[in-house]
């Protein structure tokens, strides 16, 4: 093998190594995006589950409309999902509000706003929050 053939073989090794490293980095980046999206979707599901729990308790008459604020004023839960091997912190805040969700001092207000904020592992870069405004009805 001549010197020129050895140099070409070395260039080929460098070229294929750099290409495979590029593909490997792109694959890890896509995996990271997928994991982040999974955590955001899971946090969104947790928010909906808490709000749906309040709905179910109200429809089943286990929770009176006027007790929403006292029961869910500033509560915190920790939820662990073994399939993700992650823990999420769920903060629930309920306030007396107007029809737009702004705080009111009146405890007999016909509107109650419940905000659920989910924070979690470092891969969940931003907290996920959902808010629902409940209205007193004659059911």
N, C-alpha and C positions, 0 to 999 in steps of 0.2 A: 504494500500500500504506500503510495507516494505521499509526500507532505501535503499536496493540494487536496487529495482525497480525504486525508485526516481532518483538514480544516473544514471541508464541506460536511463531513460527518458531525463534527463539533457544532457547526452552525445549525444542522438539522436537529440535533438534540436540544439546542437552546431554543429553536423555533417551536418545536413540539412541546417542550416544557412550558414555555410562556403561554402558548395557546391553552394547554390543559389547566394551567393556573387561572387563566381568565375565565374559563368555563366553570371551574370549581368555585371561584369567588362569586360568579353570577348565580350559581346554584345555591350557595349559602345565603346570598342576599334574598333570593326568592323564598327560601325556607323561613327566613326571618320575617319577611312580609306576611307570609301565611300564618305564622305563629301569632304575630301582632293582630292580624285580622280575626283570628280565632278568639283571642282574649277580648277584643272589642265586642264581638258578637255575644260572647258569654256574659260580659258585663251588662250588655243591653238586655239580655234575657233575664238576668237577675233583677234589674230595675222593673221590668214588666211583671215578673213574678210577685214582687212585693206589692205593687199597685193592684194587681189582680187579687192578691190575698185580701187586701182591704175591701175591694169590690165584693168579693165572695162573703166576707163577714157582714157587710152591710146588707146584702141581699138575703142572707140567711137570718138576719135580725140578731146576730151575735154581737154586733157593734152598732151602737146608736150614733147617729150623725153628730150629735153634740159632743161625743166622747172621742172623736178622731184626734183632736189636738192633744187632749190629756194622755191618750194612749200612745201616740206616735210623735210626741213633741220633739225630743232629741234622743232617739234611740240608735244604738249601734249594734250591728251583728257581724260576726265573722263566718263566712261560708267557705268550706273547703271542698274542692272537687278532686277526688283521687285520680280520675282519668286524665286530668290536666296536671295533676300534682301542683296545684296552685291554690292559694288562699285569697279571698276577696273580702275587703272590708266594706260593709254596707251601712251608710248613714242615712237615717230617715228623719226628716224634719217636717212637722205639720204646723201650719199657722192659720189663724183666722184671716180671711182676705176678702178683697172685693172681687168683682167678676173678671178682673185682669190678673189676679194673683198677687196684688200688692197687699202688704200686711195692714191689718186693721186691729185696733185695740178692742173692738167689740166682740165679746165671746159668743153673742147670739147672732153673729153674722150668718147669712144663708149660704156663704161660700167658705170652703176650707181648701187650702192648697197643701198638697203633700209633695215634697221633693225627695227624691231618692238619688243618692250619689254613691257610685261604686268606684273604689280604688283598689288596686291590686299589686301584682308583681311589677318589677321595673320594666318589663316588656310592654305593659299597658302604660304608654307614655302620657296619656291624659285621662283624667277621671271622666267617667261616663255618668251623666245626670239626666234624669227624666222628671217631669213635673206634671201632676194631674190636679185639676181643679174640680172639687166635688160640690154639688149644689143640693140644697135641701129640697126634697120632693115629698109629696104626700102619697107614699106607696103603702 
